[in-house]
Amino acid sequence: MIRMKWIGISVSVLIIGLAIVILWMSKGGNEVEKTAKDTDKGKEVENVEPNESDDSDDNPDKNKEEEVELPVVPEGMQRTAFQNPIFKHDAPDPTGIVKADDGFYYIVTTQSMYYGSLKKLPILRSQNLVDWEYVGEVLPQLPDWLHTGEVNVWAPDLVEHNGKYYVYYSGKSKPNDRDEDFGIGVAVADHPLGPYEDKGEPIVIGPSFSTIDPFIFMEDDGTRYMYWGSAEQPIMAQKLSEDGMSLEGEPIKILDVEAYKPYEKLLEGPWVVKRDDKYYLFVSGNNCCGEWANYAVVVAVSDSPLGPFQKYLEIDEEYKPLLEENEKFNAPGHNSIITDEAGQDWILYHAYDRGNPQWGRALMIDKIEWVDGWPVVNKGNGPTSGLQKDGPITSLPESSDE
């Protein structure tokens, strides 16, 4: 009996001890949880994943990255966030951006299919450089000098001059005995939507597809030049006439192709920007299209619009192409460059979305940063793919209230 009594007392003491331990641990755990919640509340921690610890005290740069302050938007302006591609449709060679009196930005692209038919030089428009829509075509009827059995109208440049809108474009010529396969034509209208009147003949023509990809550059004194080139031939430039309908003088070779260098199997799609008395020539190299596409944008610089131009690798072997492939996008290239209404430069171009090849060469946009006198996009990591909150700044659309 005595033994059983002691056993009962021992069990009771053990139970009471366990209860005390459990109560203490529970209280301590609640205090820890309360402290953690108070800490988070005091710091107003945002965007922390459920399984991610808050180590901001140990890593002071973490919160700085999360709290990037966007530039102030001027009154009457809008900032438009974006995520590439910004136009999920085939829109190759988006060269030439103008803003018309109706408040829209316009571009013209290489021929593409819309609504079941081939549109010859499609016209796209946007009010914010991000949201684009198809609104028409430049050449519903082909001019007589173009091949009608094998339609190829490519790589246009839309420019405004003295109140008129000019589209310079590449086209495959009719069969001839002069070994002239491609030329550059021009069509003119009073509005970017047209209707356009074509000159009826090319302003320059040549063998193979060496005479394509026109771009018009205007110097500070009003002198205008047309640049073009492809097919493993040099990039050329020549003075444009005042009326914009012909070329003057002789063509000048401004950039040679060196096939042994990266992205120089061929060079094409020239675009020139003047900045701080320097002329930056943006060109796209290698294969633009199809299964083996490996396009990229590279840059050269000069003290004159007519060269000589120094390529990026000649200046520093560690320089990278401005845009090249990454895990999300392939073959970025053939660009335009525009400065938004807050003074920020943007590059508009095409690329293949690896996960959506059905879109073709979709329309893309990215910010250009100038670092030590050299353009940089996405820190050299190719096209951006995530949401970019710091998008172009443009004028607010005019009210549609009647």
Summary of the structure (lengths in Angstrom):
residues: 402
radius of gyration: 30.0
end to end distance: 102.6
largest distance: 125.7
contacts: 1215
relative contact order: 0.13
helix: 14%
strand: 37%
